[in-house]
Amino acid sequence: MTKKSEFASMDLLSAYQTGADPEKLNLSQILPNPHQPRILDKEKVEDLVESMSRLGLIEPIVVRRDQDKYQIVAGERRFRAAQKLGWNEIPARIVNDSLDVCYEMALAENEKRKSLNPWEVGKAIVYLRKEKKKTAEEVAVILGYSERYIKQLSSIARLDQKSVEELMKSGRDASIKNLENLLKDKEGRGGEVISPPGKRIKDSKVSVDLNILPPKKREAFIRDLHLLKKRYGLI
């Protein structure tokens, strides 16, 4: 992974030159962003509820005008925590940028905070490239990553949400390595098992009673077993 050092220290709002002072908005005026980059656990805000009840809101949320309402650009979890706390108002910075720019702001803000896992970043990259027609180079500039890393994250985005959630529920981190291994398993690219030089894998036998299977499932099992034996040179 290559990240530009100057990007890591940039302040999101100054980077996009908003310069807006926070205002207090009524929570009823604010709408979540249906296209925000964060996908997983965005409604789990117990940690924020606890800290905001003691310390208040340290950093205002960022919103953009949407007719007579305001759509969240950054800070949806802070907004949801405020709702749980029963607040009527919340400090917010209002920006007037386009939807596209606001999406880039939300992605950059979440990535700066390390709020997104690699799969979520990958999904956002695919969205920017397919829906917004941005090049890998343009996305690399937004995130401060190398083009090679952008492509790596894009490949991880081929995983479905359920598979990623199951990975995390199993206790494994949604790291680049774990996600790439999961993708290989899903796409059947695990590769051959090679034993260390000078060692031999111990022979073993497995007995399976195929008579308990319905005829069609039995035929499918035998066919798949034949393919596996052929793949690993057992026939």
C-alpha positions in Angstrom: 0.0 0.0 0.0 1.3 3.4 -0.9 -0.2 6.5 0.6 0.8 10.1 0.2 2.2 11.4 3.4 0.8 14.9 2.8 -2.7 13.5 2.4 -2.6 11.8 5.8 -2.2 15.1 7.6 -4.8 17.1 5.5 -7.9 18.4 7.1 -11.0 17.3 5.1 -12.7 20.7 5.1 -9.6 22.7 4.3 -8.8 20.2 1.6 -12.1 21.0 -0.1 -12.0 24.7 0.9 -15.4 24.9 2.5 -14.4 27.3 5.2 -17.9 27.0 6.7 -18.6 27.8 10.3 -20.9 25.3 12.1 -24.6 26.0 12.5 -27.1 24.3 14.7 -29.7 22.3 12.7 -32.8 20.6 13.9 -32.4 16.8 13.5 -35.7 16.7 11.7 -34.2 18.7 8.9 -31.4 16.2 8.3 -31.5 13.2 6.0 -29.0 10.3 5.8 -27.1 9.9 2.5 -28.3 6.8 0.6 -25.0 6.6 -1.3 -22.6 7.1 1.6 -19.4 4.9 1.4 -19.9 3.3 4.8 -21.9 0.1 4.4 -21.4 -2.1 7.4 -22.3 -1.4 11.0 -23.3 2.2 10.3 -26.2 1.9 12.8 -24.0 0.6 15.6 -23.4 3.8 17.5 -23.3 2.7 21.2 -19.7 3.9 21.5 -20.6 7.3 20.2 -23.7 7.5 22.4 -21.6 7.0 25.5 -18.9 9.5 24.6 -21.3 12.2 23.2 -23.4 11.9 26.4 -20.3 12.8 28.4 -18.4 15.2 26.1 -21.0 16.5 23.7 -20.2 16.6 19.9 -16.5 17.4 19.5 -16.6 17.7 15.7 -19.7 18.9 13.8 -21.2 16.8 11.1 -21.0 18.0 7.4 -24.2 18.4 5.3 -25.3 19.8 2.0 -28.6 21.6 1.2 -31.2 19.3 -0.5 -34.2 21.5 -1.2 -35.7 22.3 2.2 -33.7 19.6 4.0 -30.0 18.8 4.5 -28.3 15.6 3.4 -25.4 14.2 5.4 -22.0 14.3 3.7 -19.9 13.2 6.7 -20.9 12.2 10.3 -23.9 9.9 9.9 -23.0 7.8 13.0 -22.7 11.1 15.0 -26.2 12.0 13.7 -27.6 8.6 14.7 -26.1 8.8 18.1 -27.6 12.3 18.6 -31.0 10.8 17.7 -30.6 8.0 20.3 -29.6 10.7 22.9 -32.8 12.6 22.1 -31.1 15.7 20.9 -33.2 18.3 19.1 -30.3 20.0 17.4 -26.8 19.2 16.2 -23.9 21.4 15.1 -23.3 21.0 11.3 -21.1 22.6 8.6 -23.1 23.3 5.5 -21.4 22.9 2.1 -22.7 23.8 -1.3 -20.8 21.4 -3.4 -22.3 19.0 -6.0 -23.4 15.5 -5.1 -20.3 14.0 -6.8 -17.9 16.2 -4.8 -19.8 15.5 -1.6 -19.4 11.8 -2.2 -15.7 12.2 -2.6 -15.6 14.2 0.6 -17.5 11.5 2.5 -15.1 8.8 1.1 -12.0 10.8 2.0 -13.3 11.7 5.4 -14.2 8.1 6.3 -10.9 6.8 4.9 -8.9 9.4 6.8 -10.6 8.2 10.0 -10.0 4.6 9.0 -13.8 4.1 9.4 -14.0 1.9 6.4 -12.6 -1.6 5.8 -10.9 -2.4 2.5 -14.1 -4.0 1.0 -16.1 -0.8 1.7 -13.4 1.3 0.1 -13.3 -1.1 -2.8 -17.1 -0.8 -3.3 -16.7 3.0 -3.2 -13.9 2.9 -5.8 -16.0 0.7 -8.1 -18.9 3.2 -7.7 -16.7 6.1 -8.7 -15.2 4.3 -11.6 -18.4 2.8 -13.1 -21.1 5.3 -12.1 -19.0 8.5 -12.1 -16.7 7.4 -14.9 -13.5 8.3 -13.0 -10.2 6.8 -14.0 -8.0 4.8 -11.5 -5.6 7.8 -11.5 -8.4 10.2 -10.5 -9.6 8.0 -7.7 -6.0 7.5 -6.6 -5.7 11.3 -6.2 -8.9 11.5 -4.1 -7.7 8.8 -1.7 -4.0 9.4 -1.8 -3.3 5.8 -2.9 -1.3 4.4 -5.7 -3.1 3.2 -8.8 -1.9 -0.3 -8.1 -3.6 -0.3 -4.7 -6.8 1.2 -6.1 -7.0 -1.8 -8.5 -6.3 -4.2 -5.7 -9.2 -2.8 -3.6 -11.4 -2.8 -6.7 -10.9 -6.6 -7.1 -11.9 -7.2 -3.4 -15.2 -5.4 -4.1 -16.3 -8.5 -6.1 -17.1 -10.1 -2.8 -20.7 -9.9 -1.8 -21.8 -8.2 1.5 -23.0 -11.4 3.1 -19.6 -13.1 2.7 -17.8 -10.2 4.2 -20.2 -10.1 7.2 -19.7 -13.8 7.7 -16.0 -13.4 7.7 -16.2 -10.7 10.4 -18.7 -12.7 12.5 -16.2 -15.6 12.4 -13.7 -13.4 14.3 -11.4 -12.7 11.5 -10.5 -9.1 10.5 -11.7 -7.7 7.2 -8.0 -7.1 6.2 -6.7 -7.0 2.7 -5.1 -10.5 3.2 -8.2 -12.1 4.6 -10.5 -10.6 2.0 -8.2 -11.6 -0.9 -8.0 -15.2 0.5 -11.8 -15.2 0.8 -12.2 -14.0 -2.8 -9.8 -16.7 -4.0 -11.9 -19.3 -2.2 -15.1 -18.0 -3.6 -13.7 -17.9 -7.2 -12.0 -21.3 -6.9 -8.5 -19.9 -7.2 -7.0 -21.5 -4.1 -4.3 -23.2 -6.1 -2.8 -26.7 -5.6 -1.5 -28.0 -2.2 2.3 -28.6 -2.5 4.0 -30.6 0.1 7.5 -29.5 1.4 10.5 -31.1 -0.4 11.5 -34.4 1.0 8.2 -35.0 2.8 5.2 -37.0 1.7 1.6 -36.4 2.7 0.4 -39.4 4.7 -2.1 -41.6 2.8 -5.6 -41.7 4.2 -8.8 -43.3 3.3 -12.4 -41.9 3.5 -15.5 -44.0 3.2 -18.7 -42.5 2.0 -22.1 -44.2 1.7 -23.5 -42.8 -1.5 -26.7 -44.9 -1.2 -28.1 -42.4 1.2 -28.2 -39.7 -1.5 -31.0 -39.2 -4.0 -30.0 -40.4 -7.5 -29.4 -36.9 -8.9 -27.3 -35.7 -6.0 -25.3 -39.0 -6.1 -24.5 -38.5 -9.7 -23.5 -34.9 -9.1 -21.3 -36.0 -6.2 -19.5 -38.6 -8.3 -19.0 -36.2 -11.1 -17.5 -33.5 -8.8 -15.3 -36.1 -7.1 -14.0 -37.3 -10.4 -13.1 -33.7 -11.3 -11.2 -33.2 -8.0 -9.3 -36.5 -8.5 -8.3 -35.4 -12.0 -7.3 -32.0 -10.8 -4.9 -33.3 -8.1 -3.5 -36.2 -10.3 -5.2 -39.0 -8.4 -6.5 -40.7 -11.5 
